Amino acid sequence: AVASSLASNSILVILDNHISKPGWCCSQSDGNGFFNDQYFDPNIWIRGLVRVATMFRDTPQVVGMSLRNELRGPKQNQQQWFQYMQKGAEAVHAANPQLLVVLSGLSFDTDLSFVRKSGGGASVKLSFPNKLVFELH
């Protein structure tokens, strides 16, 4: 209802996925921080991303989707970040090709140093060009 109301008033919207278990965000040990945490099943997360992306396919004021804000916790690692963020990005794009795809960093979204086009880091590899946004706090 909130996104629809904003859209009806010509306000552009970026959808944001923050936590899986409803509650106050965030701590290192809330079970919502990283893939395969207690409340963060990556397969359920991807299904949810697809459902929400599809829900807003006909709402042009919804312009983007942040896949998961403030990744954190003792399980966080770069290998799974690339694995699941790329998989989530492809799923959102397939469900709603108009959306910008927003990827957040590690450590409460303060670290994207491992993502680079050239130099010592790896790059995000996606089937679609020119729609990727990186989010950093």
Long-range contacts (C-beta under 8 A, 24 or more apart in sequence): 3-56, 3-59, 3-62, 4-59, 6-61, 7-59, 7-60, 7-61, 7-62, 10-61, 11-61, 12-61, 12-62, 12-63, 13-56, 13-59, 13-61, 13-62, 13-63, 13-64, 14-62, 14-63, 14-64, 14-65, 14-66, 14-100, 14-102, 15-52, 15-56, 15-62, 15-64, 15-65, 15-66, 16-65, 16-66, 16-69, 16-102, 17-45, 17-48, 17-49, 17-52, 17-65, 17-66, 17-67, 17-68, 17-69, 18-68, 18-69, 18-70, 20-44, 20-45, 25-70, 26-70, 26-72, 26-108, 27-72, 28-72, 28-73, 28-74, 29-73, 29-74, 30-73, 33-70, 33-71, 33-72, 33-73, 33-75, 33-76, 34-71, 34-72, 34-73, 34-75, 34-76, 34-77, 34-80, 35-75, 35-80, 35-83, 35-84, 36-75, 36-80, 37-73, 37-75, 42-84, 42-87, 45-84, 45-88, 46-84, 46-87, 46-88, 46-91, 49-88, 49-91, 49-92, 49-95, 50-91, 50-92, 50-94, 50-95, 53-91, 53-92, 53-95, 53-96, 53-99, 54-95, 54-96, 56-96, 56-99, 57-95, 57-96, 57-98, 60-98, 62-99, 63-98, 63-99, 63-100, 64-99, 64-100, 64-101, 64-102, 64-133, 65-92, 65-96, 65-99, 65-100, 65-101, 65-102, 66-102, 66-103, 66-104, 66-135, 67-92, 67-101, 67-102, 67-103, 67-104, 68-104, 69-104, 69-109, 69-135, 70-104, 70-108, 70-109, 70-137, 71-104, 71-105, 71-106, 71-107, 71-108, 71-109, 72-106, 72-107, 72-108, 76-106, 76-107, 78-106, 78-114, 78-122, 81-106, 81-114, 82-122, 82-124, 85-124, 86-124, 86-125, 86-126, 89-124, 89-126, 89-132, 90-126, 90-127, 90-128, 93-126, 93-127, 93-128, 93-131, 97-128, 99-131, 100-131, 100-132, 100-133, 101-126, 101-131, 101-132, 101-133, 102-133, 102-134, 102-135, 103-132, 103-133, 103-134, 103-135, 104-134, 104-135, 104-136, 105-134, 105-135, 105-136, 108-137, 109-135, 109-136, 109-137, 110-136, 110-137, 112-136
